């Protein structure tokens, strides 16, 4: 044996390396940055809902006329998500994320200067394009830097930012609108993302798994992984991905998402997310108006509405913790069933405002955690080379449910439906979402049993 013969470089699987390490300060930095992106997303998404009562008074428009304004950003969200996913799977998560945050901040600032329903509708649509591109890439990046053992709770903790953003929007609106007028809410929703985009450029890394799949230089990947753990194995090594699902090289990311192995799961994820967002956005956009019609002051309506997303903070963490330990899809299905029970309870009529506030908080806990946890399910369902596309298309298709929720709320308002009737209606989409996730869980269980039976069946000679 020649003692001077050069040994082949060591091969390191990126995901296994991340899974074996403690959650480092560098990963906490990624989590905080993605948290801030989602918080800015939540603030901007809900902004029109909080300023709606003021727009009705200042511009003299009907509630139904605000339906297109509320839906415009949601339509943009859907289109932005559908377009951004395939681009991110080709160019990188960080690039698309930075650009999307910058642009939705810029268009939110422009929206503050709108002078008519028509101009505000167009500007909110453009804002939505950036919002739609940001969310799936934040989800994908966080899921690819989180160890498998805590991935669901890490992604859900990041999604707490959305609830914080929504609640902060309510608190800011309650204080800013009386002092500075409704445009101030949109100014705040634009300035924050513009500053955040600079931080993302300076501090946020590209996904190491994406860089492996796209065959980026090994030293660039090693430089990132050294910030997670200063492992001596990261010198003179090559990197790989052991995800066998990435071996399908002849399909585009979108073709893989809708291919036969993923088709049923994709449809069920889309259906569950569609229904979840229908509930979420109907309540987010119309609760202030519902409460005002029920006799609340504008300030109290905004504050009570802020309890709805605030409940999601606790729910996201608890549900993520449980999902990491049990069947994640069944856990999420149960959350939707719980949400259905809560909205039915509210629909039967609650006279006491304190008890109503408690139920609104619990409903927000169930609905928000169920909806946000869908992203963790999607990120785990798809392989690296199509993960951003899979997550983005679920978010994009689901946004149609958000549009349906906002428009349905406007229709219910114009029909003069009572507070209780609106909540009773929302039990239907909650149960449909639970059914979709249950069907996906049963389909996977059946497939696993069939695989075991095939392996264990004796061979007849």
C-alpha positions, 0 to 999 in steps of 0.5 A, spaced: 500 500 500 502 506 498 502 511 504 502 517 500 496 515 496 491 521 496 484 518 500 478 520 496 474 526 500 469 524 505 462 525 503 457 528 508 450 528 507 447 535 509 441 534 512 444 528 516 449 533 519 444 538 521 439 533 524 445 531 528 447 538 531 444 542 537 440 548 534 445 553 534 445 561 535 446 561 527 440 557 526 436 562 531 438 568 527 435 564 521 429 563 525 428 570 528 429 573 521 424 569 518 419 570 524 420 578 522 418 576 515 412 573 517 410 578 522 411 583 516 407 579 512 401 578 517 401 586 518 401 588 511 396 582 509 391 584 515 392 592 514 386 593 510 381 589 515 383 594 520 382 600 516 376 598 513 371 602 518 375 608 517 375 607 509 367 607 509 367 613 513 372 617 510 370 615 503 363 614 504 363 607 500 359 601 502 361 595 505 360 591 499 365 596 495 370 594 500 370 587 498 375 588 491 380 592 496 380 586 501 381 581 496 386 584 491 392 583 496 389 576 496 389 575 489 396 577 488 398 573 494 396 567 490 399 569 484 406 571 487 406 564 491 405 560 484 410 564 480 415 564 486 416 557 488 418 554 481 423 560 481 426 559 488 427 552 486 431 554 480 435 561 483 435 560 490 430 561 496 434 567 499 434 571 492 427 571 491 425 572 499 429 578 499 426 581 493 419 579 495 420 583 502 423 589 498 417 590 493 411 588 498 414 594 503 415 599 497 408 597 494 405 598 501 408 605 502 405 607 495 398 604 498 398 609 503 397 615 498 391 612 494 386 616 493 380 612 491 378 605 491 380 603 484 387 605 486 387 602 492 385 596 489 391 596 484 396 597 489 394 592 494 394 587 488 401 589 487 403 589 495 400 582 495 405 579 489 410 580 494 407 578 500 405 571 496 412 570 494 415 571 501 411 566 505 413 560 502 420 561 501 421 563 509 417 556 510 422 552 506 428 556 508 426 555 515 424 547 514 431 546 511 435 549 517 431 545 522 433 539 525 428 533 523 426 532 531 424 539 532 422 541 525 414 542 526 415 546 532 421 551 529 416 552 523 410 553 527 415 558 532 417 562 525 409 562 523 408 565 530 410 572 527 404 572 523 400 572 529 404 577 532 404 581 525 396 581 525 395 583 533 400 588 532 396 591 526 390 591 531 394 595 536 397 600 532 391 601 528 387 602 534 392 607 536 394 610 530 388 611 526 385 616 531 391 620 531 394 620 524 389 617 520 388 610 516 394 611 511 399 611 517 397 604 518 400 602 511 406 607 512 408 603 518 407 596 514 411 599 508 417 602 512 418 595 516 419 591 510 424 595 507 429 595 513 428 588 514 430 587 506 437 590 508 438 585 514 436 579 510 441 581 505 447 581 510 445 576 515 441 570 511 444 564 508 442 560 502 439 554 503 445 549 504 440 543 501 438 547 495 446 548 494 447 541 494 442 539 489 444 545 485 451 543 485 454 549 488 461 549 490 463 545 496 467 550 500 461 555 500 456 550 503 462 548 508 462 555 510 455 555 512 455 549 516 461 551 520 457 557 523 452 551 525 457 547 528 465 547 527 466 540 525 473 538 523 469 533 518 467 540 514 475 540 511 476 537 504 469 534 503 464 533 498 456 534 500 450 530 498 443 529 499 440 522 501 433 524 500 431 518 494 426 523 492 431 528 489 433 522 484 428 524 479 432 528 474 427 528 468 421 532 471 421 540 473 419 542 480 412 543 478 411 536 474 414 533 480 409 536 485 403 533 481 406 527 479 403 520 480 406 519 487 404 526 490 398 527 486 393 525 491 397 528 497 398 535 493 390 535 492 388 534 499 393 539 502 390 544 497 383 542 499 385 543 507 389 549 506 383 552 502 378 551 507 383 553 513 384 560 509 377 561 508 375 561 515 381 565 517 381 571 512 373 571 513 374 572 520 381 577 519 377 581 514 370 582 517 371 581 525 372 589 526 366 590 522 362 584 525 363 587 532 362 594 530 355 592 528 354 588 534 355 594 538 362 595 540 366 601 539 371 602 533 377 601 538 374 595 542 372 592 535 379 592 533 382 590 540 377 584 541 379 582 533 386 582 535 385 576 540 384 572 534 391 572 531 394 572 538 391 566 540 395 563 534 401 564 538 400 559 543 397 554 538 402 554 533 407 552 539 403 547 542 401 544 535 408 544 533 410 540 539 405 535 538 406 534 531 413 532 532 411 527 536 405 524 533 402 523 526 402 530 524 397 530 519 392 527 524 394 532 529 392 537 524 386 534 522 384 534 530 385 542 530 380 543 525 375 539 528 376 543 535 375 549 530 369 547 528 366 546 535 368 553 537 365 557 531 359 553 532 359 555 540 360 562 538 354 561 533 349 559 538 350 566 541 354 569 546 351 575 550 357 576 555 363 580 552 368 577 556 366 570 555 366 572 547 373 574 548 375 568 551 372 564 545 375 568 540 382 567 543 381 560 543 378 560 536 384 564 533 388 558 537 385 553 533 384 556 526 391 559 526 395 553 528 391 549 524 392 553 518 400 555 519 401 548 521 399 546 514 406 549 511 410 544 516 406 538 513 407 541 506 415 542 507 415 535 509 411 532 504 416 534 498 423 533 496 428 538 496 428 540 489 421 541 489 420 543 496 419 551 495 414 549 489 410 544 493 409 549 499 408 555 494 403 552 490 399 550 496 400 557 499 398 559 492 392 555 491 390 556 498 389 563 497 383 562 493 380 560 499 382 567 502 379 570 497 373 566 497 373 568 505 373 575 504 368 575 498 363 571 502 364 575 508 362 581 504 356 578 501 354 576 508 355 583 510 350 585 504 345 580 506 345 582 513 346 576 516 347 576 524 353 575 528 351 568 530 350 565 523 356 567 520 360 563 525 355 557 524 357 557 517 364 557 518 364 550 521 363 547 514 370 548 511 373 546 518 370 539 517 372 539 510 379 541 512 379 535 517 376 530 512 382 532 507 388 531 512 384 524 515 384 522 508 391 523 506 393 520 513 389 514 511 392 513 504 399 513 507 397 508 512 394 504 507 400 505 502 405 503 508 401 496 510 401 494 502 409 495 502 410 491 508 405 486 506 409 486 499 416 485 503 414 480 508 410 475 503 413 469 502 416 467 495 413 461 492 418 457 488 
